[in-house]
């Protein structure tokens, strides 16, 4: 074996020597350049930015409306109070048995006996061949009626939707049976009235029993095309004619929106606030990120809260279904034309992607609109804004909202109260709660908010939009 010796070999064998200060050591003496704390949860929050905010003094906002009901159009109308639904007593005149009966007290008693039932997609509501003991009033949703054909195969009878009803014969026919099955195509809500409850009201109201025996026709109330009681007037007349008297009737129990609240307690150790405040104020950074999270939750509630959220409080007549599943241009047109002055569409980012695919499939080039200096997608000049708070179902369906906004436009508005004690931002306060025995400072962070739909057609919803990519 030969062993090499000499200067070259010694240099190679010697450990590498350090000729200058290492970066690892120098970093201990240097001030690094750093970013402020980052947060992935922050979104554009377009809904909070676009809603006109109205100051709700006293914590409550009352929406006064002109009284409206449309007896005679064949559809039953309901009153929504958050998640609760009730039928307008006069609307029960749409049932053939009650057409022409105008005793409001008796109709109110019948309406009060209707029981709310929320159903899910695919649920069998009535089954063919079983006893019929209830009449069902559909407040929201699509229901498919099927029966058995002449040759034993299943045949479609009818598809019912908002305002329809089925099972009127069950109120008087004690031996009645369902000659079809009713299955829910979508989730929704209906009110049921049992034959037993109707019989109890009937036994206490002899004039109702006499009315049913006569089975008279209901004269139409005079109304405008929106279902509001018509204001009588004369036009085009000459001479000294008698002018009709008129008044504008209001809802006796207008909807009131109380401000909701989102709160949290921010805790910061005094040692952190005292010793580690350079170059950034630790308390201010903690507060900034807490407020960001609170605003994200606020937008989520404005969309999804059952009491005042837009998805749950959109009028049933302003909810439509897509023609074929995905959000086509035709669907957006139908949603757009149901209201004047639509200011914006709101959709989940995945839904917006599905809209783009349908545009491409139709050979349409996406439009854009300038909004606060940013280019966003638009349809017919109306911006389509992203909101990841709109839920996506496990069936990969979602909703698209279209709204008119502003108090002067009878649209959708946001509610808050300003001038709060220790107000940090409009409608948001930060209160110092003291220092604990563990030297921890506490701050109560509170936001008050709600939303109101001033007129039913201010908000429309395209429901059950299929957003999954289709295989061709």
Secondary structure, DSSP 4 states (H G I P E B T S, - for coil): -----SHHHHHHHSPPPP-S--HHHHHTTS----PPPP-TT----HHHHHSPEEE-GGGEEEE--B-B--TTSS---EEEETTEEEE-GGGGGGSGGGTT---HHHHHHHHHT-EEEEE-TT-EEE-TTSB--EEEEEEES-EEEEEE-TTS-EEEEEEE-TT-EE-GGGGT-TT-B-SSEEEESS-EEEEEEEHHHHHHHHHT-HHHHHHHHHTPPPPPPPB-TTSBBP-----S--SSPPPPP----B-SS-EEEEPEEEEEEEEEEHHHHHHS-SSS-HHHHHHHHHHHHHHHHHHHHHHH-TTT-HHHHS-GGGEEE-SSSS--HHHHHHHHTTSSS--EEEE-HHHHHHHHHHHHHTTPPPEEEEETTEEEEEETTEEEEE-TTS---TTSEEEEEEE-B-TTTT-EEEEE--S-TTEEETTEEEEEEEE-TTSEEEEEEEEEEEEEESSGGGEEEEEEEE-SPPP-
